[in-house]
Amino acid sequence: MIAALLINLFRLLLLPLSALRWAFAAPRGGYVVLDIDGRVVDLQPPRVRFSLWWRPRTRAPLSVERVRELGKHLRKDARPAGLLLRMRSVHAGPAVIASLRDALLEIRAGGKDVVAYLPMGADNTMLLLASAARAVVVGPETLVSPLGFAVEGRYLRRALSQAGVEPEVFAKGMYKNAAEVLVRDEMSAPQREQVGALLDARLGELTAALAQGRRVDRETAARWIDEAPHGAEQAVARGIVDAVAYEDELEHLLATGTLPSGLPPRRAGAIAVAPAGEGAGAAARPSRARLVAARRYLAARRALELSPMLPRPILGVVEVHGAIVSRARFRGASLASEERLVASLRAARQNPRIRGVILHIDSPGGSALASDRIHHEVTRLAEVKPVVACLSNVAASGGYYVAAAAHAIVAQPQTITGSIGVVSARFALGPLLDRLGVSTDVVKRGARADLFSPSRKLDEGERAVMERELDAFYATFLRVVASGRRRPVEEIEPLAQGRVYSGADAQARGLVDMLGGFERALHELRQMIGPKAAAIEPAIVRASRYIPPPPLLPAPVPTLLELVGLRGVADQVALAMHCEGERVLAYCAEAYALERGDGSAR
């Protein structure tokens, strides 16, 4: 309270300067510039207030939350003409892209102009986002490449056989194919079916967005995709984009309002601007629109806001991001540690200021044991406070197991979810050891004392034990989903079998309650709490007690596998290093490639 009082007093003293700063933050008729170059996430990561000299502070990724805040101020501010979206590269999954596009469409719906500038050309993701803009401009000599989506699988059966490694895979569910790359030479029919369905959904979304944004029929948009890539000028001629221009020429286009109606003939978009000091040419230089960085615009607006004096109620956000593990053994991978998540969920349950919780899930699953314990804590939390699960890019297998305890589940149409099944795998290294001249001699007490030894394969009795254990946990998974969805197990079982669904397909089958992003989940949570919750803001919940971070160790094996195009296998290796000896709730590597948003996934 004292700190808030001092901060507010200081801001009041600077209020005249802050008001002047805000007055010049966006001159009338100018554009606020939002730069996207790198990773985009749903929620704004916590600020790092202090950094050590040997660990320099890295730039935080752009968040959809920040774009929505920007849109809120733009819609209330009559001075800016609109938003200039400048994209060089975009790295985000399909659900985050869908949420970002929704935020841009909201800005347009609020009466502001949106123009997209793509100086490096455009791929699937960039065009999907740019379709929310009124006009699209690309840089000269670039490619416009809405190529569609493809998935490649890397299968290791022969390589492992030649190395003398014999994988043994146990899976429950016809579609539970997370480990089939170890025992097959090609994609199985069920895997091809479910990956094909995901590709259909992604392609349908891209086609619909292009058709809507460029005001053409779906057949024309589909033809653009099938005939890609297009050169910049060819893309203008076909209507995929509106103009071609260098960055310094863009300001003239915005000022003269020539987008998208037409441009001077040179390069179908370049504006002839005389260099400084060329007399009449310099005097005739066209006017330019004033551009203001979004960061500067938001900073000027925040300087006018006062901090709350008293603790206010909040809506807690617990993030389940990355592969689910019992305990993170090293840093360097995106992991959802049971230890930290359980502590955060308990803190949310015990804190009286937290009126409800959004479980924000972006996870392909992982340890079955850790997933079950996290689910237990979510169940306890849901007994005393409303809980809404917001499924981001992926919430499949263990990620969906965790979400099942929530009162409502929200997902974007392109979210990857489902995969209700269990898989376990082990490697027998006996042939490899023999080839290397290594012999194994065992002394044991207990018929199955060496059950988990990698030096031999399992016998029939031991395989039966493993199958029985997986059957039991698969039945538990079905009961957890049936209980959360308030449906009998008999209705859930046909939807399970390890099948992966898009968010739209999951919603049609009753595995998801409603479609939307974080804002939709926030609205649903406020509805559950009541009318007074409309003014309550969300805040990320961290563990209430200090949990030391795991040591930072190199992971050379996953890195080497990524370099040779085996990213999916690398992800599985990283997960196995944290889930040794555990059953795994994880979904297929090919679907993971789609979750990462790759145009041509491997």
Secondary structure, DSSP 8 states (H G I E B T S, - for coil): -HHHHHHHHHHHHTHHHHHHHHHTTS-TT-EEEEEEEEEEESS---------TTS------EEHHHHHHHHHHHHH-SS--EEEEEEEEEE--HHHHHHHHHHHHHHHHTT-EEEEEETT-B-HHHHHHHTTSSEEEE-TT-EE-----EE-----HHHHHHHT-EEEEEEESTT--TTGGGT-SS--HHHHHHHHHHHHHHHHHHHHHHHHHHT--HHHHHHHHHT--EEHHHHHHHTSSSEE--HHHHHHHHHHT-TTT---SGGGT------TT-THHHHT------EEEHHHHHHHHHTT----SS---EEEEEEEESEEESS--SBSS-EEEHHHHHHHHHHHHH-TTEEEEEEEEEE-EEEHHHHHHHHHHHHHHHTTS-EEEEEEEEEETHHHHHHTTSSEEEE-TT-EEE---EEEEEEE-HHHHHHTT-------SSTTTTTT-TTS---HHHHHHHHHHHHHHHHHHHHHHHHHHTS-HHHHGGG-TT-EEEHHHHHHTTSSSEE--HHHHHHHHHHHH-GGGGG--EEE---SS------B---HHHHHHHHTT-HHHHHHHHHHHHSTTS-EEE--HHHHHHHTT-SEE-
